[in-house]
């Protein structure tokens, strides 16, 4: 069974990755809020830990390598989806395009969030089935 330290490890790793990317890239992500980036990286790291075979160094019984790698991959994806600072200053004619892009990115966020939550729940379900098979 799980020791639930993976949640704490995912929180710490997501916080570190979010602070690093927001300070180095000076971006608030595609949604304009750093906390949404943090939530996305946290859920992705947590789901990654549940689905990837543990490898690398162990801290309190938790393999931190999958958490870190998945968090960094998602951070790069979110950085790539972000609108550059130069494009944020637009004319009034292009405001309609900006609104459509904002709606599309918002829909993208909710779809990714739902997929990550399903991955976390099914990861724990998979873990409980594997634990029962080992015991029997």
Steps between C-alpha positions, in 0.01 A plus 500: 500500500605860466659701780354830369838674522476521121242777543741706710785427259284606203400820683860592582626414151214689331566804717872496418439454126232772494722749681793421272306528175306810603816680611724391211246534218318792663167363388172429673417222259224473245229589754667806648518352851795321655280298735331329204842394373579368848176297513564352155861406576400359840226277357720389210787413735270309731344306213843434352619349827201266508542378143877492442710218641707648785867567427769727632565622852252426778399758760274371781411202284403711200691493174538868410634456146161432332345792687776736390513385137122517446486841671775642280339359183167660589673827588662507156166424334331783691787735416463411131124567507545838672450815298824697467511839670530678162167363379309613806485861373250484215278736312124513552439318169681193628320486835248254360784259410642540849163416654473186286855397593425559868190283480694223323776506762237494777337195347846342468558557873174334607554202269856449631377539859228238451742257334752541782235443768382184323863384472553552873183317603565212261865489613391434858246245376772324299729509803239335725441222246874433469534495879219245531664279236831509687333410833305209350 
